[in-house]
């Protein structure tokens, strides 16, 4: 069995794999086998979004049963959710956007976090607050690789995990950018495969995604 990964420091969540699966779960019984399939495919960092009533329980189940997984919580938008996610065993936090109140709560949790940005002003404001690692969301709708390329010159200290509308055809272009550490996506956890409990298919899709770094991406 793979040895459990240590809890990553804030600067290393983005370095665990070239792709972070973004998971929406409606059935908590799928959480553990899904996480095991993703880890077996080489994607240990898993973002479980708080979009369903079972999300916190899914995080708790994965945290307890799959120590090789670095399970995080996504769609975190309130301080109360920060507290609940930490209590459930989340090892990192991801938000679609941020406020000072939310940022304070995420910092106080002691967990690594990725606040969401989609404008230059938001990036500058986070840098001013000492935050260098961010989620770029919604990536494709907010300008995609062209926008991130434009940010790399004036704001080279910012490092991004673009998420939102990214598929297999887009990943290599994102990973080739110097300010992109990894990408978030859902294509390796298709809803029909999860519903059918086709863990072998999901493991194969995860393995293909985890190989992208070797194919020329600059996730580091």
Secondary structure, DSSP 4 states (H G I P E B T S, - for coil): -PPPPPPPPTTTGGGS-SEEEEE--S-GGGHHHHHHHHHHTT--EEEEETTSTTHHHHHHHHHHH-TTSEEEEES--SHHHHHHHHHHT-SEEE-SS--HHHHHHHHHHTSEEEEEE-SHHHHHHHHHTT--EEEETTTTTTTHHHHHHHHHHHTTT-EEEEESS--HHHHHHHHTSTTEEEEEESGGG-HHHHHTT-HHHHHHHHHHHHTTTTTT----
